[in-house]
Amino acid sequence: MLTQIEDAIVARIKTKLGSTAGMVAVQKGAEGIPHPAVYVSTEAAQFEKVTMQSYRQEVTIFVDVIFSHLASEGERRKGVYLILQGIVQTLLLQNLGLAIKALVPRNWKNVTTEEFREKGLIVYSLELATSFVITKLDEEEVADLLTVGFNYYLQDPADDGVADASDELTLL
């Protein structure tokens, strides 16, 4: 579910804000990335018992916005505020077509480092929350969760889009 939430947030931002948001991807934070982009990552969760077999998992998601404007700090702020507010409005109270509670904004803050400032960049981090119920799985279902499939493209995937080889790895 966590991957589905992140991917759905990325897809919604790309669809609704298009080129305004620039590059949008799933990645933690902005460190080491010296170009404008929007990054989405799930970074924390809390659990609350619902029934004997289920818990509500409330997750904390961050949307980091890196904005560039070489003219001045004031112009960078104007630009990042527009993108930040666009993202808030795009995600506000959305369930993204998933079995989750609607997304709610918690807070945002300026996390610009001196390194980014020197490059004409400004970085803001928006914190969102949602929750969903998880239910205890039987042993076989848990084992299925720990199986990962890999596809290998030996040639350019744009050529035919078909994997040339694949593997399955069980993480036990």
C-alpha positions in Angstrom: 0.0 0.0 0.0 2.9 2.4 0.8 4.2 2.2 -2.8 0.8 2.6 -4.2 0.2 5.8 -2.2 3.5 7.3 -3.2 3.0 6.4 -6.9 -0.6 7.8 -6.8 0.6 11.1 -5.3 3.3 11.4 -8.0 0.8 10.6 -10.7 -1.7 13.1 -9.4 0.9 15.9 -9.2 2.1 15.1 -12.7 -1.4 15.1 -14.1 -2.8 18.1 -12.3 0.3 20.4 -12.2 2.0 19.1 -15.3 5.2 20.9 -16.2 4.7 23.6 -13.5 6.0 21.2 -10.9 8.9 20.1 -13.0 10.3 16.6 -12.5 8.2 14.6 -10.0 9.5 11.3 -8.5 9.5 9.0 -5.4 12.7 9.8 -3.4 13.6 10.8 0.1 14.5 14.4 0.5 16.4 16.8 -1.6 20.0 16.4 -0.5 22.6 16.0 -3.3 20.0 17.0 -6.0 21.0 20.4 -7.4 18.0 20.9 -9.8 14.3 21.8 -9.5 12.0 18.9 -8.8 9.3 17.5 -6.6 10.0 14.4 -4.5 7.6 12.2 -2.6 8.5 9.8 0.2 6.8 8.0 3.1 8.9 8.4 6.2 7.0 7.3 9.3 3.9 5.5 10.6 2.0 5.0 13.8 -0.3 2.1 14.6 -3.6 2.1 16.5 -5.5 -1.1 17.3 -8.9 -1.3 15.6 -10.0 -4.9 16.3 -8.2 -8.1 17.6 -6.9 -8.7 14.0 -6.5 -5.2 12.6 -4.7 -2.0 13.1 -5.0 1.5 11.6 -1.7 2.5 10.1 -1.3 6.3 9.9 1.5 7.2 7.6 3.5 10.5 7.3 4.4 11.5 3.7 6.7 14.2 2.7 6.5 16.2 -0.6 9.8 18.1 -1.1 9.7 20.9 -3.6 13.0 22.3 -5.0 12.6 25.5 -6.9 15.1 27.6 -8.9 15.1 31.3 -9.7 18.5 33.0 -10.1 17.1 36.6 -9.8 16.6 36.8 -6.1 15.5 35.1 -2.9 12.2 36.9 -3.2 11.5 35.5 -6.7 12.4 32.0 -5.5 9.9 32.4 -2.6 7.1 33.6 -4.9 7.7 30.6 -7.2 7.9 27.9 -4.5 4.8 29.3 -2.8 2.8 28.9 -6.0 4.0 25.3 -6.5 3.5 24.4 -2.8 0.0 25.7 -2.7 -0.8 24.0 -6.0 0.4 20.7 -4.5 -1.7 21.2 -1.3 -4.8 21.9 -3.4 -4.1 19.0 -5.7 -3.8 16.5 -2.8 -6.1 18.0 -0.2 -8.7 15.4 1.0 -7.9 13.0 -1.9 -8.0 9.3 -1.4 -6.3 8.8 -4.8 -8.6 5.9 -5.7 -7.1 3.8 -2.9 -8.6 2.3 0.3 -7.1 5.1 2.4 -8.4 7.9 4.5 -8.3 11.2 2.6 -4.9 13.0 2.6 -4.6 15.9 5.0 -1.8 18.4 5.2 0.0 18.6 8.5 2.6 21.3 8.0 5.3 22.6 5.7 8.7 24.3 6.3 11.6 25.8 4.5 14.5 23.3 4.6 16.9 25.2 2.3 20.5 24.6 3.1 23.3 27.1 2.4 24.5 24.9 -0.4 21.2 25.1 -2.1 20.9 28.8 -1.5 24.3 29.4 -3.2 23.0 27.6 -6.3 19.9 29.8 -6.5 17.6 27.0 -5.2 15.0 27.0 -2.4 13.6 23.8 -0.8 10.3 23.4 1.0 9.0 20.2 2.6 5.3 19.6 2.9 4.1 17.0 5.4 0.9 15.0 4.7 -0.9 12.2 6.5 -3.3 9.4 5.6 -4.2 6.1 7.1 -5.5 2.7 6.2 -6.4 -0.5 8.0 -4.1 -3.5 7.9 -5.3 -7.0 9.0 -3.2 -9.9 10.2 -2.3 -12.2 7.4 -1.8 -15.9 7.6 1.8 -17.3 7.2 1.4 -18.1 3.5 0.2 -14.6 2.6 3.2 -13.1 4.6 5.6 -15.3 2.6 4.0 -14.0 -0.7 4.6 -10.4 0.5 8.3 -11.2 0.7 8.6 -12.4 -2.9 10.0 -9.8 -5.3 9.9 -10.1 -9.1 12.6 -8.7 -11.3 12.5 -8.0 -15.0 15.7 -7.5 -17.0 15.9 -5.6 -20.3 19.0 -6.6 -22.2 18.1 -4.2 -25.0 16.5 -0.8 -24.9 13.0 -1.4 -23.4 11.6 1.1 -25.8 12.5 -1.4 -28.6 9.7 -3.8 -27.7 8.9 -3.3 -24.0 9.2 -7.0 -23.3 11.5 -8.2 -20.6 14.3 -10.4 -21.9 14.7 -12.3 -18.6 13.0 -12.4 -15.2 13.7 -13.7 -11.7 11.8 -14.1 -8.5 13.5 -13.6 -5.1 12.1 -14.7 -1.8 13.3 -12.5 1.1 13.4 -15.0 4.0 
